[in-house]
Amino acid sequence: MDTASDLIRQLHITIAPENNLTTMGLLHHAQLRRQREHITCPEHNVDNHTRERWAVDYIRHKLTNYDEIVARSDSQRTASRIKNAVLELIARTYPTYRNACQMQRVPIPGVAA
């Protein structure tokens, strides 16, 4: 089994035009809601913080290999470390979303924030 550090080193991100990410996040969120709830989505009525969070979710799940890597984790603690690492990777790659990434970080006991 790979260690958390080994898994984190395997994370990578695909670069996309930053001006499209908020729209892609919104569309991704709408698609997920329709699949899960079979209802129309109020995406046009959300604030900028929510749109940024959705953009970060889109980046994490569609432009990184996060899902593949986290599926190989052996504990919730390792999964949390991987999530925090991918959020840091996103924040470094797309500084516009740094605050949204920070808000999604998972506290890990014994690990400095």
Residue frames as qw, qx, qy, qz and C-alpha x, y, z in Angstrom:
[[0.000, 0.890, 0.457, 0.000, 0.00, 0.00, 0.00],
 [0.370, 0.526, -0.031, 0.765, 1.28, 3.45, -0.91],
 [0.292, -0.423, -0.475, 0.714, 1.82, 5.91, 1.91],
 [0.141, 0.887, 0.361, -0.250, -0.06, 9.22, 1.99],
 [0.139, -0.741, 0.334, 0.565, 3.09, 11.00, 0.83],
 [0.324, -0.049, 0.807, 0.491, 3.50, 8.58, -2.09],
 [0.251, 0.647, 0.714, 0.094, -0.11, 9.13, -3.15],
 [0.008, 0.902, 0.140, -0.408, 0.15, 12.91, -2.82],
 [0.241, -0.514, 0.535, 0.626, 3.25, 12.95, -5.06],
 [0.303, 0.210, 0.836, 0.405, 1.15, 11.26, -7.77],
 [0.232, 0.778, 0.462, -0.357, -1.42, 14.07, -7.92],
 [0.291, -0.022, 0.405, 0.866, -1.47, 16.07, -11.14],
 [0.276, 0.687, 0.387, -0.549, -3.64, 18.80, -12.62],
 [0.452, 0.431, 0.541, 0.563, -4.65, 19.63, -16.18],
 [0.074, -0.354, -0.061, 0.930, -4.45, 23.33, -17.00],
 [0.215, 0.651, 0.682, 0.255, -7.62, 24.86, -18.42],
 [0.105, 0.482, 0.102, 0.864, -8.49, 28.46, -19.33],
 [0.130, -0.206, -0.658, 0.713, -9.27, 30.13, -16.02],
 [0.321, 0.088, -0.012, -0.943, -12.05, 32.26, -17.49],
 [0.620, -0.075, -0.600, -0.499, -14.09, 29.09, -18.20],
 [0.287, 0.028, -0.890, 0.353, -13.76, 27.45, -14.80],
 [0.303, 0.120, 0.499, -0.803, -16.65, 29.17, -13.04],
 [0.677, 0.218, -0.222, -0.667, -18.98, 28.28, -15.89],
 [0.577, 0.171, -0.795, -0.083, -17.70, 24.71, -16.01],
 [0.049, 0.016, -0.811, 0.583, -18.18, 24.42, -12.25],
 [0.499, 0.167, 0.250, -0.813, -21.74, 25.66, -12.55],
 [0.713, 0.235, -0.449, -0.484, -22.53, 23.22, -15.36],
 [0.405, 0.162, -0.880, 0.189, -20.88, 20.36, -13.49],
 [0.173, 0.047, 0.682, -0.709, -22.91, 21.13, -10.37],
 [0.624, 0.208, -0.003, -0.753, -26.14, 21.36, -12.39],
 [0.646, 0.222, -0.682, -0.263, -25.43, 18.00, -14.02],
 [0.222, 0.077, -0.885, 0.401, -24.77, 16.35, -10.65],
 [0.357, 0.118, 0.484, -0.790, -27.97, 17.75, -9.15],
 [0.698, 0.225, -0.244, -0.634, -30.07, 16.60, -12.08],
 [0.554, 0.189, -0.810, -0.040, -28.55, 13.11, -11.88],
 [0.181, -0.008, -0.831, 0.526, -29.07, 12.84, -8.13],
 [0.187, 0.328, 0.564, -0.734, -32.29, 14.76, -7.56],
 [0.195, 0.428, 0.767, 0.437, -33.97, 14.94, -10.96],
 [0.008, -0.873, -0.398, 0.282, -34.89, 18.59, -10.41],
 [0.417, 0.774, 0.036, 0.475, -34.02, 21.84, -12.06],
 [0.638, -0.243, -0.272, 0.678, -31.19, 23.76, -10.47],
 [0.049, -0.975, -0.207, 0.060, -31.15, 27.33, -9.17],
 [0.729, -0.063, 0.069, 0.678, -27.55, 27.91, -10.32],
 [0.239, 0.610, 0.197, 0.730, -28.36, 31.38, -11.61],
 [0.410, -0.821, -0.124, -0.379, -29.30, 32.52, -8.07],
 [0.837, -0.369, -0.187, 0.358, -26.08, 31.66, -6.22],
 [0.182, -0.955, 0.172, 0.158, -23.47, 33.98, -4.75],
 [0.458, 0.739, -0.492, 0.046, -19.85, 34.27, -5.92],
 [0.323, -0.506, 0.765, -0.231, -18.51, 32.19, -3.00],
 [0.809, 0.123, 0.531, -0.222, -20.72, 29.28, -4.04],
 [0.729, 0.673, -0.095, -0.086, -19.71, 29.65, -7.68],
 [0.150, 0.731, -0.654, 0.128, -16.04, 29.58, -6.66],
 [0.567, -0.274, 0.736, -0.249, -16.62, 26.48, -4.51],
 [0.852, 0.373, 0.321, -0.177, -18.29, 24.77, -7.45],
 [0.519, 0.772, -0.367, -0.009, -15.37, 25.74, -9.70],
 [0.157, -0.584, 0.774, -0.186, -12.93, 24.19, -7.20],
 [0.752, 0.015, 0.608, -0.253, -15.09, 21.04, -7.06],
 [0.786, 0.605, 0.014, -0.130, -15.05, 20.88, -10.87],
 [0.279, 0.761, -0.580, 0.082, -11.28, 21.32, -10.97],
 [0.415, -0.428, 0.764, -0.248, -10.74, 18.69, -8.24],
 [0.744, 0.128, 0.625, -0.200, -12.96, 16.05, -9.84],
 [0.745, 0.628, 0.220, -0.040, -12.48, 16.78, -13.55],
 [0.429, 0.841, -0.292, 0.155, -9.05, 18.36, -13.98],
 [0.153, -0.613, 0.745, -0.215, -7.03, 16.33, -11.47],
 [0.617, 0.045, -0.779, -0.103, -6.59, 12.66, -10.77],
 [0.309, -0.361, 0.536, -0.698, -7.88, 13.20, -7.20],
 [0.857, -0.086, 0.084, -0.500, -10.67, 10.61, -7.41],
 [0.858, 0.270, -0.432, 0.065, -8.28, 7.92, -8.65],
 [0.321, 0.415, -0.631, 0.572, -5.71, 8.72, -5.96],
 [0.430, -0.327, 0.444, -0.715, -8.12, 9.07, -3.03],
 [0.914, -0.017, -0.162, -0.371, -9.72, 5.73, -3.96],
 [0.768, 0.238, -0.532, 0.266, -6.36, 4.12, -3.19],
 [0.114, -0.560, 0.504, -0.648, -6.12, 5.61, 0.32],
 [0.515, -0.113, -0.841, 0.122, -6.28, 3.26, 3.27],
 [0.265, -0.479, -0.633, 0.547, -7.83, 5.57, 5.88],
 [0.043, 0.921, 0.380, 0.073, -9.92, 8.67, 6.35],
 [0.387, -0.784, 0.148, 0.461, -6.81, 10.49, 7.57],
 [0.457, -0.118, 0.590, 0.655, -4.94, 9.66, 4.36],
 [0.240, 0.651, 0.625, 0.358, -7.97, 10.68, 2.27],
 [0.147, -0.951, -0.211, 0.173, -8.10, 14.01, 4.13],
 [0.431, -0.578, 0.351, 0.597, -4.39, 14.62, 3.54],
 [0.405, 0.206, 0.666, 0.592, -4.88, 13.89, -0.17],
 [0.101, 0.843, 0.504, 0.157, -7.84, 16.28, -0.37],
 [0.269, -0.893, 0.010, 0.360, -5.86, 19.04, 1.33],
 [0.475, -0.322, 0.516, 0.636, -2.92, 18.42, -0.99],
 [0.333, 0.452, 0.650, 0.512, -5.06, 18.62, -4.13],
 [0.045, -0.937, -0.345, 0.033, -6.68, 21.81, -2.83],
 [0.372, -0.731, 0.235, 0.521, -3.21, 23.31, -2.35],
 [0.451, 0.024, 0.646, 0.615, -2.29, 22.23, -5.88],
 [0.185, 0.744, 0.578, 0.281, -5.44, 23.91, -7.20],
 [0.210, -0.935, -0.136, 0.251, -4.73, 27.09, -5.20],
 [0.437, -0.497, 0.415, 0.625, -1.15, 27.26, -6.58],
 [0.364, 0.221, 0.702, 0.570, -2.34, 26.65, -10.14],
 [0.060, -0.666, -0.486, -0.563, -5.38, 28.93, -9.98],
 [0.247, -0.048, -0.480, 0.840, -4.70, 31.64, -7.34],
 [0.368, -0.283, -0.201, -0.863, -8.14, 33.17, -7.99],
 [0.777, -0.334, -0.415, -0.336, -9.62, 30.19, -6.14],
 [0.347, 0.274, -0.703, 0.558, -7.20, 30.22, -3.19],
 [0.362, -0.201, 0.444, -0.795, -9.89, 31.30, -0.67],
 [0.852, 0.005, -0.142, -0.504, -12.38, 28.72, -1.93],
 [0.727, 0.210, -0.634, 0.161, -9.68, 26.04, -1.60],
 [0.084, 0.284, -0.652, 0.698, -8.86, 27.17, 1.93],
 [0.603, -0.154, 0.218, -0.752, -12.54, 26.93, 2.91],
 [0.908, 0.072, -0.278, -0.306, -12.69, 23.30, 1.72],
 [0.309, 0.448, -0.781, 0.306, -9.63, 22.13, 3.64],
 [0.820, -0.386, -0.393, -0.157, -10.22, 19.29, 6.07],
 [0.290, -0.750, 0.497, -0.326, -8.81, 19.67, 9.59],
 [0.851, 0.082, -0.510, 0.095, -6.53, 16.78, 10.48],
 [0.644, -0.756, 0.103, -0.053, -5.66, 16.27, 14.15],
 [0.750, -0.434, 0.313, 0.388, -1.93, 16.54, 14.71],
 [0.571, 0.302, 0.388, 0.658, -1.24, 18.08, 11.29],
 [0.099, -0.473, -0.084, 0.871, -0.57, 21.82, 11.00],
 [0.478, 0.725, 0.449, -0.210, -3.07, 23.65, 8.81]]
